[in-house]
Amino acid sequence: MTRLDTQTNTPEAGMPQKNPRVSIILVRPRYPENIGSAARAMMNMGFSDLILVNPEDPDQERMRKTATHQAARIIDDLKIRDNLAETLAPFTYVAATTTRKGKKRFGVITPQSFVKRTQELGKDDRIAILFGSEDKGLTNEELTFADALVTIPTVDFSSINLAQSVMILCYELSRRPAPASAPLRRANKKELSKVYDDLQELLMAIDLHNPENPDHWLARFRNLLSRAGLRAGDAALVRDFIRKANQKLK
């Protein structure tokens, strides 16, 4: 009698893993065919949640042509939004892709470094990866939502199309092992936005602001708190402190 080995659900080492808590967000994508190709890349790497923010042409039939049959369900289930801030509200960790560098785009890291940072996240954390439009990428304002700015290193020529970028980031993240422990959930973007609103009020009350660049100090504090990786309870504590300070000043 031939012995049949029992098949298990344990994946081989190095194989892509399914990532139900990770969302791919395309901001102002221009061409349906590129969206379809991105969906195909996602399917290959075990991702399924696709969100479009202000797409120029949300023609799903054209998307399906490049998505192929297997990734068609990603197109069927995709979500279309018109406000990035509201879209990111439930996410606790956001990475934004960029090829440009500048004063407001410091601390850019590689995809591998981004994956290492996600190792500090727990099972209740939700990750979003932002990709900008094919011609202009993400704006400085859109990048303020990010906890990490990620760039894909290239040699001499740095033109990578949207689907290629999605594939590379998804591949690196799909190889991320499951967290060894389950730390408390990080504060999501909605909770942090309330902290920043109260902080802006406090900065104005104590005259810590620059009229020529009103966002300067708030941007610095946003960067600080983002790097600190506040948990949900920490954010509530910080907000309570700031609100009490505002009340005393009034």
N, C-alpha and C positions, 0 to 999 in steps of 0.2 A: 504494500500500500504506500502510495506517495504521500508524504507528509506536507501539508499546506501550512505555511507560516501565517499566523494571524496578522492581518493588516492593522496597523495602528494609525492614529491621527498625528503622531509626533513627526514634525517636519524634519528634513535633513538639515544638517548644519550649513549655514550659508544660503539656504533657500529663502526666497521672499516670504514674509508673513503677512497675513491679512491684518489690516489696520482700520477697524471700524470707528475709532475715535479721532481719526485724522481726516481733515477736509482739505480739498484743493479748491482754492478760490481764484478765479480768473477775473481781473479787474479791467473793464473796458476792452475785452477782446474784440478784434475787428472782423475776423473771418470765421464763418461757421466750420469750414474745413479744418482749421487749426484747432478748434474746440473738439471736433471729432477725433483728431489725431491725439490730442491730449487725453481724451477719455480712453483711447486704446492703450496708451502708455500706462495710465492708471490701472486698468484691468490687468495688464501683464504683471504689475507689481503688487497686486492685492488691495488696491484702493477703490472705493466706489462712490464716495460722497463728493459730488462736484457742484460748486456754486458759481454762478455768473453774476457779476455786479456791473450793471449798465452795459450789457453787450451791444455792439453796434447793429448786429444782424443776427437775432436769435432764431435762425431758420433751422429747425431740428432735422428736417429731411436732409439738408446738405451736411449737417453734422454726422448723420448716420452713415453717409457714404464713406467717410474716412475712419469712422469709429469701428467699422466692420460689425458683423453679426453679434459676436460675443460681447462687445462693449455697448451694444445698442441699449441695453437696460440702464446703463449709466446716463445716457442721453434722455431716456424716458423719465428717469427719476431726478434729473438735475433741477436745481432751484435757481430762480432768477430774482435778484434783489436790485433795489435802486439806491441803497444807502449803505456805505461800507461800515460806518460806525455801528449801526444797528445789526448788521450781519455778523460782526465780530463780537457782539455783546456776550454770548455764552462761552466764548473760547478763553482758555486760561494761558495759552502760549501761542504766540503768533510769530512766524518767520516770514520775512519779505525778501524776495529776490531782487538783486540790482546788479548792474554792470558798471554804473557810474559811481565815482567817488567824489567827495567834497567835504566841506566843513560840517555839513549836516548829515553826512553819511559815514561817520567814523565808526570804528569797531567792526568792520565788515569781516565775516568769517567764512570758512569753507563749508561745504556740505557735511564733511566728516566731523568738523567741530560742532556744527549744529546738532548732529545726531548725538554726540557725547553730552551736550547740554540737556537733551530730552531724557537722558537717563535719570535725571533728578525728578522727573515727573512721575505721578502715580496713575493708577488705573482710572481715576475719576477726572483726570485732566484731559481737556480737549485741545488738540493741536490744529492750527490752520496754517497753510502755506500759501502766501500771496504771490501771484504772478501778474505783472502789469501788461499793458497793451503792447502789441508787437512792435510798434514804431517808437513809442515814447517811454515805455516802462511805467513804473510807479512814481507818483509825485512825492515831493518832500513831505507834504501834508499827510499823504497816505502812509508813508513810512513811519510816521510818529506812532502808529498803532503797533509797531513791531517790537518784539522782545529781542529779536536777532535779525541782522541784515546779512543775507547770504549771497555770495557770488561764486560762480563756477569758474575756477582757474582755467585759462586757455593759453596757448602759445602764439604770440603775435596777433592772430586774428581772433576777435572776441564775439563774432556774430553766431549766436546759437538760437535756433528757432524755438517757438513756444513749446511744442511737443517734446523736443529734445531736453529742454530745461525741466519740464515736468517729469520726464523719464528718469533723469539723473537724480533729482531730489527724491523721487519716490523710491528709486532703487536703494539709495543710501539709507533712507528711513525704514524701508522694509526689512533691512538686515539688523535693525535695532532689536536686541534681545528684550524679553519681558523684564520689567523692573523687579529687582530682587526683593524689594519691600514695597509697601503701599503708603507712601507719605500722604499727608493731608493735602487736599486739593488746593492749588494755587488760586488766588483771586482772579476772577474772570474780568474781561474788559469792561463790562457794565459796572461791576463793583469798583474797579479802579477809576472809571470816569467820574464817579461821584467823589472819590478822594481828590482827584485833580480839580474838580469844580470848587470844592471847599478850599483847597490849597490856593487856587487863584485868588479867591476872595481874601484869604489871609495875607498873601503877598501884597495885594493892593492896599490892605489896611495898614501894613507896616512900611509902606512905601518902598518895598523891594521890587521895583520894576523899572524897566527902561522904556521911556516913551517912544524912542526911536526904534526899538525892537521889543514890543510888548510880550512876545512869547519866549524871550530869552531865558528868564529865570524858571518859568514853568517847564520849559523843555529840559532844562538841566535836572530839575527834580524828577520829571518823568523818567529820564534816563537812569537816574539813581535808583528809584523805586523799582523800575523794570529789572535792573541788574540784581536787586535784592531778592527778587522772586517772592514777593509777599504771598503768604497763604491767605485764605479767605478770612480767617479770624484775625490775622495781623492787619489786613486792610481795614476791617471794621474798627480795630483799636486805634489805628492811625487817624481814621476819619473822625472818630469820637473825640480824640485829642484836639484835632484842628477845629472842629466845630465848637468845642468848649472855649478854645482860645479866641475864636471869632466872637463868641457871645460876650466874653469878658471885655474885649476891645470895644464892643458897642456900648 
